[in-house]
Amino acid sequence: MKKLVLILVSLFILNSGFKIGVDTNSKMKAIFIMNFTKLIEWPASYREGNFVVGVIGSSPLYSELIKMAKTKKVANQSLEIIKFEEVNDIAKCHILYVSDNKSQDISSVVKQVKPNSTLIITAKQGLVDKGSGINFVVKNNRQKFELNKKNVEKYKLKISSNLEALAFSVK
């Protein structure tokens, strides 16, 4: 009888939508970002020191990236995750994720990173046309991404043809 009650309670919890501290969408985005590092080439000056991923604004993605930084490297570079609260705080980084609550500041973000070779990643419709290099989208309940080659290449980044093939759309 106790086993039956335990099984029923477990099933109820699993089916009720109760989540135990896991944001699967953020985890998936973090995995995508790590894979992007293998399919984009940064200039030689960016291949020394730490590989820096910045997150501007608040996003659960930041926590997922922190977890990954403990065990992952990008080529021979240690992974460093930095959180920026405001656009003016943004410093040199390889990748910058613009959280939803800062997406209205995309034009200021683009101006701030202009002198650097930074891949800008967003997750809001239309931002790939406003300066983002990669924009996360959900299509048919699956995480996908849009790629704007011009926005990536203007920062002196080289895109692998494999990345283009994986993109939901390429502009």
Summary of the structure (lengths in Angstrom):
residues: 171
radius of gyration: 18.1
end to end distance: 60.0
largest distance: 67.1
contacts: 482
relative contact order: 0.14
helix: 43%
strand: 25%
